[in-house]
Amino acid sequence: MSFILTVDIGTSSLKAVLFNAELNVVAQSKQEYPTSYPRIGWAEQDPDLWNDALARAVGCILERTGLRPDAIGGIGVDGMSSLMLPVDREGNALCPGLIWLDRRAQEQSDFVSRHYGNLQLRVSGNRSDPSNFGPKAMWLRDQRRDIYDACASLLHCSSYLVHQLTGVFLMNRSEAALSQLCDIRSGTYSEELIEASGIDRRKLPEIAGCSDVVGRVTMAAAERFGLAAGTPVIAGAMDNVAATVGLGLRNDGDAYIAAGTATNVGVLVDAPPVDGYGLTYHAGIEGKWLVNGSVDYGSAGLLWFRNLLGEKDFEKLCADAEEVGRGEHPLVFLPYMTGQRAPLWSDALSGIVMGVTPGTDRRHLARMFMESTALGARHVFQKLRAKRPSSAALTGGITNNRFWTGVFADATGMSLTPSRQKEVGNLGLAILTGLGIGTFHSTDEAFSLLPVDCTREPDPGSRGYYDDLFALFDAAYENNRSVLVQLDEIRRKYGVEK
């Protein structure tokens, strides 16, 4: 039997999962590593940490299963997006990788918006943002010219590990869309955007389809990572794209919610919009695109509240929230504590609590944080689509708590289908790898192996209440945007950090 090894490079850890040909998990390993924050707005990771994590993960999986390395028939890598890493001709990193949290390229992003913002939006389908690959590459050119001149290629984290395994420089098509250097329709580089940005085209790797086999494990990589030389490696994908494949999204209008630290939502579409509200990129399904937005602090709000209380028991706080009946103590919370990317696009936003009375206690606030995550997701859908989807696949930390999952269905007014597989990114990556190496002959064949999950329907009796509460949520956002901008200006004036 041929097995598939999947590698997810996340913000805090690398997760390697081994699947068999029926997409069952055989073994897995999670290896954590730190992020460095050398200045306000900077966020970096040392690529050697990913290499070391991969070697440990492979060793753990092979030890647990007793399998030989040559039992692995294919390897796929996905990674957090968007990241920019300069490497030399041998693929050695010339500095730490600038991860998606890094916003040092604000000046370069603003330059793009001022001088060719309309071109950027029309061709790439995405607004300029300092977190994206292109502005970060421009920052490197402007601020670290020595490194920029010395680099042979600019890579994402998944591209970096693919090169470590195969010696091939490339960028997968899903990552390319957020580079700000590509045509969203064709998935190829735009010479207009590259020329406008001033990036050297020779430093940009070629683009490959997510499931394309782009190389094989080299002898040096086999020795370093404990793998078998000659094992096929696909181009891979950004983590969000891999996750939606793992959730089984395949048709126009299929939606998902990934409710974790950040609550990401998105919709699969047949044609990419160019309105700039969402983040738009190629899906793992040929001829489809994903339109995405998020509540950037999402479910982290309840965790923040738990830490503020000085407690460790997260489930106890969830149980406290369950004691409060729907509508018993209405509160409105805008969960924008760290600013917002798509679709609100404002670093100036912060959180607002409304409706607190002397009778408000921890139970009411805990339920408020749960509801606000769902109302925030509903708000994102409203901004991205003329009509909110009636259903969505659901993944993320909230699926571990049945009550919170129910609150999410009620507050969004959507039928939600939680995934049984927690690491849906690795699962989707296994499908893409299986398509690349011939384990599966079609996407439908692979999707037929996904487990059938139970759908959580919203309580019909909750509809009126949550429609009313969401109307207040929306009004609170619209009526307080200017206040939050002014508050942010005061923070900046007096040097206060968020």
C-alpha positions in Angstrom: 0.0 0.0 0.0 1.2 3.5 -0.9 0.9 6.2 1.8 0.7 9.9 1.5 2.7 12.3 3.7 1.2 15.8 4.2 3.0 18.7 5.8 1.3 21.8 7.1 3.5 24.8 8.0 1.5 26.8 10.5 2.1 29.9 12.5 3.0 28.1 15.7 3.7 24.5 14.6 4.4 22.1 11.7 1.8 19.3 11.5 2.7 16.2 9.5 0.0 13.6 8.9 0.3 10.3 7.1 -2.8 9.0 5.2 -3.5 5.7 3.5 -5.1 5.4 0.1 -8.6 5.6 1.7 -7.7 8.9 3.4 -7.6 7.4 6.8 -5.1 8.9 9.3 -2.3 6.4 9.9 -0.1 8.6 12.1 0.6 12.2 12.8 3.1 14.5 14.6 3.0 18.1 15.7 6.2 20.0 16.2 6.1 23.5 17.7 8.4 26.5 17.1 8.5 30.2 18.1 7.8 33.4 16.1 10.1 36.4 16.6 8.7 39.9 16.9 11.9 42.1 16.7 9.9 45.4 16.3 6.3 46.5 16.5 4.6 45.3 13.3 7.3 42.8 12.5 6.9 39.0 12.7 9.6 36.5 11.6 10.4 32.8 11.6 13.7 31.1 11.1 13.3 28.6 8.2 15.7 26.2 9.8 13.0 25.6 12.4 10.7 24.3 9.7 13.5 21.9 8.5 14.2 20.7 12.0 10.4 20.3 12.6 10.0 18.2 9.4 12.8 15.9 10.3 11.5 15.3 13.8 7.9 14.8 12.5 9.0 12.3 9.8 11.1 10.4 12.4 8.1 10.2 14.8 5.7 9.0 12.2 8.0 6.3 10.9 8.9 5.1 14.4 5.2 4.9 15.4 4.1 3.0 12.3 7.2 0.9 11.7 7.0 1.8 8.0 10.0 2.1 5.7 10.4 5.5 4.1 9.8 4.0 0.6 6.2 3.2 1.7 5.4 6.8 1.2 4.1 7.3 -2.3 3.9 11.1 -2.4 4.4 14.2 -0.4 2.4 17.5 -0.2 3.3 20.7 1.6 1.0 23.6 2.5 1.7 26.7 4.4 0.5 29.9 6.1 0.0 32.7 3.7 1.3 35.2 2.9 5.1 34.8 3.6 8.2 36.1 1.8 11.6 34.5 2.1 14.7 35.3 0.0 17.0 32.4 -0.7 20.3 32.0 -2.6 20.9 29.7 -5.6 21.3 26.7 -3.3 18.0 27.5 -1.5 19.7 28.7 1.7 17.6 31.4 3.5 19.3 34.8 3.5 17.2 36.1 6.4 14.2 35.1 8.4 10.9 34.6 6.7 8.4 37.5 6.9 5.2 35.7 8.0 1.6 36.8 7.4 1.5 38.7 10.6 4.3 41.0 9.5 3.2 44.4 8.4 6.5 46.3 8.0 5.8 46.9 4.3 3.0 49.5 4.9 4.9 52.2 3.0 5.3 49.9 -0.1 1.7 48.8 0.1 0.5 52.4 0.2 2.7 53.2 -2.8 1.0 50.4 -4.7 -2.5 51.7 -3.7 -1.6 55.3 -4.6 0.1 54.8 -7.9 -1.5 51.8 -9.5 -4.3 50.7 -7.2 -6.9 50.4 -9.9 -4.5 48.3 -12.1 -3.7 46.1 -9.0 -7.4 45.5 -8.3 -8.4 45.0 -11.9 -5.7 42.5 -12.7 -5.0 40.7 -9.4 -8.5 41.0 -7.9 -7.0 41.8 -4.5 -6.3 45.1 -2.7 -2.7 45.9 -1.8 -1.9 45.0 1.8 1.4 45.0 3.7 0.9 41.3 4.7 1.1 40.2 1.0 4.1 38.8 -0.8 4.6 41.7 -3.3 4.9 44.6 -0.8 7.2 42.6 1.4 9.5 41.9 -1.6 9.4 45.6 -2.3 10.4 46.3 1.3 13.3 44.0 1.0 14.5 45.8 -2.2 14.1 49.2 -0.5 15.5 48.4 3.0 17.8 45.4 2.7 19.2 45.9 -0.8 22.2 43.7 0.0 20.0 40.7 0.6 17.7 41.5 -2.3 20.6 41.7 -4.7 22.1 38.4 -3.4 18.8 36.4 -3.5 18.2 34.0 -6.4 14.5 33.5 -5.6 11.7 34.8 -3.4 9.6 32.0 -1.9 6.7 31.2 0.3 7.2 28.8 3.2 5.6 25.9 1.4 7.8 26.7 -1.7 10.8 26.7 0.6 10.2 23.2 1.9 9.4 21.9 -1.6 12.8 23.2 -2.7 14.5 21.6 0.4 12.9 18.3 -0.7 13.4 18.5 -4.5 15.8 21.3 -5.3 13.1 22.9 -7.5 12.1 26.6 -7.2 8.4 27.3 -7.7 5.3 29.0 -6.4 2.0 27.2 -6.3 -1.0 28.8 -8.0 -3.0 29.4 -4.8 -0.1 31.4 -3.2 0.5 33.3 -6.4 -2.9 35.0 -6.2 -1.9 36.9 -3.1 1.5 37.9 -4.5 0.0 41.0 -6.0 2.0 40.1 -9.1 -0.4 37.8 -10.9 -3.4 37.8 -13.1 -6.3 36.3 -11.0 -8.0 34.9 -14.0 -5.1 33.1 -15.7 -3.1 32.3 -12.6 0.1 33.5 -14.4 2.4 36.4 -13.7 1.3 39.9 -14.9 4.1 41.7 -16.6 2.2 45.0 -15.9 2.1 44.4 -12.2 5.7 43.2 -12.0 6.9 46.2 -13.9 4.9 48.6 -11.7 6.2 47.1 -8.5 9.8 47.2 -9.6 10.5 43.6 -8.6 13.1 41.7 -10.7 11.2 39.1 -12.6 14.2 36.8 -12.5 13.8 36.5 -8.7 10.2 35.1 -9.1 9.9 31.3 -9.3 7.7 29.7 -11.9 4.1 28.9 -11.0 2.7 25.4 -10.9 -0.8 23.9 -10.3 -1.4 22.8 -6.7 -1.6 19.1 -7.4 1.2 19.0 -10.1 4.2 16.8 -9.3 7.1 19.2 -9.5 10.0 17.1 -8.4 11.3 14.1 -6.4 13.1 13.9 -3.1 16.8 14.3 -3.6 19.5 12.1 -2.0 20.5 15.0 0.2 16.9 15.6 1.3 16.4 11.9 1.9 19.3 11.8 4.3 18.3 15.0 6.1 14.6 14.2 6.6 14.6 10.5 6.8 12.7 10.0 3.5 13.2 7.8 0.4 15.0 9.4 -2.5 12.8 9.6 -5.6 9.5 10.1 -3.7 7.2 12.5 -5.7 6.4 15.9 -4.3 3.6 18.1 -5.5 3.6 21.9 -5.7 1.2 22.2 -2.7 -1.1 25.0 -1.6 -1.7 27.7 0.9 -3.2 26.3 4.1 -6.7 27.8 3.5 -7.0 26.3 0.1 -5.9 22.8 1.3 -8.5 23.1 4.1 -11.4 23.8 1.7 -10.4 20.8 -0.3 -10.5 18.8 2.9 -13.9 20.1 3.7 -15.2 18.9 0.3 -16.1 22.3 -1.3 -16.6 21.7 -5.0 -19.5 23.8 -6.4 -20.2 27.5 -6.9 -21.6 29.0 -3.7 -20.2 26.3 -1.4 -19.2 28.0 1.8 -17.0 27.3 4.8 -16.3 28.7 8.3 -13.0 28.0 10.0 -13.6 29.2 13.6 -10.3 29.2 15.4 -8.1 32.0 16.8 -9.1 33.9 13.7 -12.5 33.1 12.2 -12.1 32.7 8.5 -15.0 32.4 6.1 -15.2 32.0 2.4 -17.2 31.0 -0.6 -16.2 28.9 -3.7 -17.0 30.7 -7.0 -16.9 30.1 -10.7 -15.5 33.5 -11.6 -13.2 35.7 -9.4 -14.7 39.1 -8.3 -12.5 42.2 -8.6 -14.3 44.4 -6.1 -11.5 44.2 -3.5 -13.7 43.3 -0.6 -12.4 39.9 0.0 -9.1 38.0 -0.5 -9.4 36.1 -3.8 -7.3 33.2 -4.9 -7.3 30.0 -6.9 -8.9 27.1 -5.2 -7.6 23.5 -5.3 -10.5 22.6 -7.6 -9.7 23.5 -11.2 -11.7 26.4 -12.6 -12.8 27.6 -9.1 -11.7 30.5 -6.9 -12.1 31.2 -3.2 -13.3 34.6 -1.9 -12.4 35.0 1.7 -12.7 37.3 4.7 -12.2 37.0 8.4 -12.8 38.1 12.0 -9.1 38.4 12.7 -9.4 37.9 16.5 -12.4 35.6 16.2 -12.7 32.9 18.8 -9.6 34.3 20.5 -11.9 36.8 22.2 -13.2 34.2 24.6 -9.7 33.0 25.3 -8.7 36.6 26.0 -11.6 36.9 28.5 -10.5 33.7 30.2 -6.9 35.0 30.6 -8.3 38.3 31.8 -10.1 36.4 34.6 -6.9 34.6 35.5 -8.3 31.2 34.9 -7.1 28.1 33.1 -10.3 26.1 32.6 -11.7 27.0 29.2 -14.4 24.4 29.4 -15.7 25.9 32.7 -16.2 29.2 31.0 -18.1 27.6 28.1 -20.3 25.8 30.7 -20.9 29.2 32.4 -22.1 30.6 29.1 -24.5 27.7 28.6 -26.3 28.7 31.8 -27.5 31.9 30.1 -30.6 31.5 28.0 -30.9 33.1 24.5 -31.9 36.7 24.9 -31.7 36.6 28.7 -29.1 39.4 28.8 -28.5 40.8 25.3 -25.1 42.3 24.7 -23.3 43.5 21.6 -19.6 43.1 21.1 -17.6 44.2 18.1 -14.8 41.6 18.0 -12.3 43.7 16.1 -9.6 43.8 18.8 -6.6 43.6 16.5 -8.0 45.6 13.5 -9.4 43.9 10.4 -8.2 42.7 7.0 -10.8 41.6 4.4 -13.6 42.6 4.1 -13.4 45.6 6.5 -9.8 46.6 5.7 -9.0 48.8 8.7 -6.1 48.6 11.1 -7.7 51.3 13.2 -10.6 49.1 14.5 -10.7 47.8 18.0 -13.3 46.0 20.2 -16.5 47.6 21.6 -18.8 46.2 24.3 -22.4 47.6 24.4 -25.2 46.9 26.9 -23.3 46.3 30.1 -25.4 46.8 33.3 -24.8 46.2 37.0 -26.4 42.8 36.5 -23.9 41.7 33.9 -21.7 38.9 35.1 -19.1 36.5 33.6 -21.7 34.1 32.3 -23.3 36.9 30.2 -19.9 38.1 28.9 -18.8 34.6 28.0 -22.0 34.0 26.0 -21.4 37.5 24.4 -18.0 36.4 23.2 -19.4 33.2 21.7 -22.2 35.1 19.9 -19.9 37.8 18.6 -17.7 35.4 16.8 -20.7 34.0 14.9 -22.2 37.5 14.3 -18.8 38.6 13.0 -18.8 35.7 10.6 -22.3 36.7 9.5 -21.1 40.2 9.0 -18.2 39.0 6.8 -20.6 37.0 4.6 -22.8 40.1 4.2 -19.9 42.1 3.0 -18.7 39.4 0.6 -22.0 38.2 -0.9 -25.3 39.8 -1.9 -27.0 36.9 -0.1 -25.6 35.0 2.9 -25.1 31.3 2.1 -27.7 29.1 3.7 -25.2 26.4 4.8 -21.4 26.0 5.3 -18.8 23.4 6.3 -17.5 24.1 9.7 -14.0 23.5 11.2 -11.9 25.0 13.9 -11.7 24.9 17.7 -15.3 25.7 18.3 -16.3 22.3 17.0 -14.9 20.8 20.2 -17.8 22.4 22.1 -21.3 21.3 21.1 -22.9 24.3 22.8 -20.7 26.8 21.0 -21.4 25.1 17.7 -25.1 25.4 18.3 -24.7 29.1 19.1 -22.8 29.5 15.9 -25.6 27.9 13.8 -28.3 30.0 15.6 -26.5 33.3 15.4 -25.4 32.9 11.7 -28.8 31.5 10.7 -26.9 28.8 8.7 -26.9 25.0 8.6 -23.4 24.1 9.7 -21.6 20.7 9.1 -18.7 20.2 11.4 -15.8 18.2 10.0 -14.8 15.0 11.8 -11.2 15.4 10.7 -9.6 18.2 12.8 -6.6 18.7 10.5 -8.7 19.4 7.4 -5.7 21.2 5.7 -3.7 18.0 5.8 -6.7 16.0 4.6 -7.1 18.4 1.6 -3.4 18.2 0.9 -3.7 14.4 0.9 -6.4 14.7 -1.8 -4.2 17.0 -3.9 -1.2 14.8 -3.5 -3.3 11.7 -4.4 -4.5 13.4 -7.5 -1.0 14.3 -8.4 0.5 10.8 -8.0 -2.5 9.0 -9.5 -4.0 7.5 -6.3 -7.2 9.2 -7.3 -8.4 9.7 -10.9 -10.7 12.6 -10.1 -11.7 15.0 -7.4 -15.1 13.3 -7.1 -13.4 9.9 -6.5 -11.4 11.4 -3.6 -14.4 13.3 -2.2 -16.4 10.1 -2.1 -14.0 8.9 0.6 -14.7 11.9 2.9 -16.8 11.0 6.0 -20.5 12.0 6.0 -20.9 14.5 8.9 -24.0 15.4 10.8 -25.4 18.9 10.1 -26.3 21.3 12.9 -29.4 23.2 12.0 -30.2 26.6 13.5 -33.1 26.6 16.0 -36.1 28.1 14.2 -37.1 29.8 17.4 -33.8 31.7 17.4 -34.2 33.4 14.0 -36.1 36.6 15.1 -33.8 37.2 18.1 -30.6 36.9 16.2 -31.9 38.9 13.2 -32.5 41.7 15.7 -29.2 41.3 17.4 -27.3 41.2 14.1 -29.1 44.4 13.0 -27.7 46.1 16.2 -24.2 44.5 15.5 -24.2 46.0 12.0 -25.4 49.4 13.2 -22.8 49.4 16.0 -20.1 48.9 13.4 -21.3 51.5 10.9 -22.0 54.1 13.6 -18.7 53.7 15.4 -16.1 53.4 12.7 -15.1 57.0 12.8 -14.9 56.9 16.6 -12.5 54.0 16.5 -10.4 55.7 13.9 -10.1 58.8 16.2 -9.3 56.5 19.1 -6.5 54.9 17.0 -5.2 58.4 16.2 -5.0 59.2 19.9 -3.1 55.9 20.5 -0.6 56.8 17.8 -0.3 60.4 19.0 0.7 59.2 22.5 2.6 56.2 21.5 0.2 53.6 23.0 0.3 50.1 21.6 -2.8 48.0 21.0 
